[in-house]
Amino acid sequence: MPRSFRTVSRPSTLALVLLTLAGAAQAAEPKGFLEGIRRHSLVTSTVPANGDQNPYAIFVAPVSAGKIQAGDVLIDNFNDRNNLQGLGSTIVSYTPGTRQLRLFAAIPRNLPQCPGGVGLTTAMTMLKSGWVIVGSLPSQDGTTKTKGQGCLIVLDAQGNVAGTIAGPNINGPWGNMAVIDNGATATLFVSNTGFDVGPPDDEPPVVNKATVLRLDLSIADGKPPVVTRQTVIASGFGEQADKDVFIIGPTGLALGKNGVLYVSDALGNRIAAIPDAATRTDSAGIGRDVTKDGLLKRPLAMTTAPDGHLLVTNGLNGQVVEIDPETGAQVYARWVDANKAQSPPGSGDLFGLAMTPAGDGFYYVEDEVNMLVLAH
Amino acid sequence: MLPGPTRFAALPALWFAAGISANPAVAQNDQEPGFTTGLWTRGNLLGDAGGARSGLWNLGITFGLQDINEVWGNVSGGIHRGASYDGVTLLSIGLDTQRGFGWEGGTINVSAWNIRGRNIANDNLLNLQTPSGILAAPTTRLWEVWYQQSFLDGRLDLKLGQQSIDQEYMTSQGSGLFLNTMMGWPMLPSADLYAGGPAYPLSSLGVRLRAQPGGGFTALLGVFADNPPGGPFTDDGQLRGSTRWGGNFNLRTGALVVGEIQYALNQPGNGDLDYGAAGGLPGTYKLGFWYDSAPFPDQQFDNTGLSLANPASTGIALMRWNNFSIYGVADQMVWQPSEGSPRSVSLFARLMGAPGDRNLINFSVNAGITLKAPFQGRDDDTVGIGIGIARVSGGAAAFDRSVTFFSGFASPVRTTETFIEVTYQYTVAPWWQLQPDFQYVFNPGGGILNPNDPTQRVHSEAIFGLRNTITF
């Protein structure tokens, strides 16, 4: 105990002082990650020279390889220059140190192994081995009327197509990927929202066939990843064609403690937990409810903050919601896009989400203005 | 002294309305570029302009080009009947110093007008509350040239340079829908300040401090040169000297101090935390004042204490030292069928008063109701009905009575002019608005005589207009 406290003559006063100090410390204790954010800074336009628009996936490079430096922000575009959804084919990279935006990859619109063309989605990751894997849910006319089955495209660190991953388990690989990366092996989790989805007519039905697929990869030195096993670990999520946003389905994937994979179920307006995600051999269905409704307004991309809380973007307003996955409590939501041009503010603007390497902030996109934004 | 209607030109604060954040803890200085999406959904006709906008944006540079063209015609009342065209083009260039050269928190803005066409208020109407806020003396002129620096993560910012204060002060979102001048820069400062004050199409040198301490509050305090053209009150036209091209950086006249406190109710700002409590309908409330240190001519008396209507008068008005006004502005959404629905009904009102001895207008009010998304599938359209009332001051009315007394001929005493406006803003695309408009003016000029028929007052006016706005 500090000397000055020992000189206090009245024990009741000492107790009072200690209680006050303890109370102040408790009051200063942050409830979550989002209250520590101070600024939202527009970082860069995400439009490459070919005019592709609608930035979706954001991924921060874990290593330097080829054209990419560790810490670069990779962003893909879902729309082409005419703003048709499902026709975007570019990935740009932004280097924070130099504030330079460059084209990383311009993928051919048609790849023989990718049924239906190329339209890059929120599913994107970069492995420690330097390979970039990105999902495609293509269209010919900007709607699901001409939707193709899609694929995963493997790019080398120079942005060249090195291979594709397709098959009956892959149909519209959509949501942001969760990944366990051990270097020579890796495990990818990706949601598929394309099974039996029709055109966006007046009232397109909700089809409960969306899945979460686990892909176990083997990566030999200098060789593209090879899929060693595919397992559908969750299934039965709602998916729906939409004339405004193309498709709605499970989008955010984030790994938590004890092998749990969290899934943002956009149509169910909930966060689901899939136990033993890395090891299970069967489907957990739509998983266990972690939290539902409340501040969630069509949850989309999701990531994990340093304190273990989940951060998820809302599709129907400009908020990021923070969730304690242990308790299921919705801590609060932060307005990151209060653009009053939409109602509610920021509605339809948010999609991708990624933590900064230092964990002191996160990147997100405002897709209505094709901007990358940093909250820090 | 009755200033000509061109003095009252002012503009709804549409272009650079300052983004007022309910939570200023987050810097709001970044101006989002307007390029996005397809032709019918993007904010600019030219979109990314072949990569130019996004390329310039990454260098910190933004540019804007907006063109407004309109036709107006009065089918009854006024001193003539007929129709006329007027239009403006606004070019603006901004530089974000952070993206430009790494200096955080700085913004430079330069803008210029081309103003053209005829002024139907001068030609046909002679009313006080002129039908369109863009009516002004034709010219091409530099408008605003300022530098803004933000501090404390955007909680404070300071703006220095040539400023048009109608962009930040006395603004009302609801009122801004309407086309009448009174619905933009209001009647009272338009009539009572030198040349209508530093407001469209004019601007003047000044410094403005803005504080956004949080909780939805914003405070503005600025000091500006009060008289953009720099002439006497009776000879203070928009084309006086170098004011014609916007090059009169006058500092030789009085100081105009303007302060305003704003409160944003139920409006999230970037950075606000939402704990899930039910939110109410959004509203904005403002209280403000202005004080002008310059001398202002008395409306009734000359410099020897005689009535200005007295044949023995020197004809030189008594000068009263300083002028002031207080005002309030309220905008409130009152109905929305469900959260997130584009359809909503909002009310607005602005009231302001000033001393009656030195001002032509000692009280003005405008108010109205707007309905957004009035029809299924027309989410970005807005229809509104509004009213504006301008009361001619007791001093000016006393002068009118003195004219009768000294001349022996019955002469009308000016009282109040009122207008009603009905307007529909049809959004063809975010970059293209068409706006048909109808206004009816009761007692034009407050009840002035028709110069073409001095036995009659100017009769009430029915005015139709159509405005076309393109944002390139």
Interface residues (C-beta under 8 A of the other chain):
Chain A: L34 E35 I37 R38 R39 H40 S41 L42 T44 S45 V47 A49 G51 Q53 N54 N79 N82 N83 L84 R99 L101 G294 L295 L316 N317 G318 Q319 Q330 Y332 A333 R334 W335 V336 D337 A338 N339 K340 S343 P344 P345 S347 E366 E368 V369 N370 M371
Chain B: S21 A22 N23 A25 V26 A27 D30 E32 P33 G34 F35 T36 T37 G38 T41 R42 D48 G51 S54 W57 N58 R99 D153 G154 Q267 P268 G269 N270 G271 D272 L273 D274 Y275 G276 E339 G340 S341 P342 S344
